[in-house]
Amino acid sequence: MVGKAGTLVVIRGNSGSGKSTTAIEVQQRFGRGTCAVVAQDVVLVATTPHALFYSFDLTLDQTLIRHAGRPLAASIPESTMRQWYRGWQPLPFVDEVRIDADWSLDAIVDRIYRDVVAVR
């Protein structure tokens, strides 16, 4: 997502962790005219004056619970989710905000919103 002032927000995590849900809520907070959501499974290097990184750190069980509530749960079985799960994988070259299961969706969106506004 790129904020009005050119702020890149990267949201990472295992499949089913809540990345897309969070991105959609952040976009709604900023408004569609000021925040674009680009779905990518690969972190792209971008030339932007500001980049903020957030990463979900959920156990496999927490991930499976979240996945069970998604429409894709019917077509992606638990066994596949188990194969895809990689656990916490921090990026060694950036400071990331670590998001665990204790964070509510509202708390995550509020944090991202405040961080983006602070760097404008």
C-alpha positions, 0 to 999 in steps of 0.5 A: 500500500502506498500512502499519500506521501509515498509511504510503502506499507508491507504486511507479511505473514503466513497464508491465512494470517490476516494480511488481506483483511488488514490491507482492506481495512487500512484502505477503508480507513484512508479512503480509496482515493489515497491508498492502493492495495496491491496483492503480492506474495513477493516483497518488491523493492520500491524506491519510496522515501518511507517504508513500514513493515508489519509481519504476522507471527501466529502459531500454526493453530492460530493460523488454522483457526483464522483460515477456517473462517475464510471462504477459501477454507473450502478449497484449501484443506488444512493439510495444505495449510500445514505444508505452507506454514513456515512460522515466524520469519523476520526479515534481517534487513528491516525493522518490522512490527511483529503482530501476534494473535493478541492484536485485534484487527482494529488495533492493527489498523490503528497502528498502521494508520498512526504510523503512516500519518506520522511519517507524512 
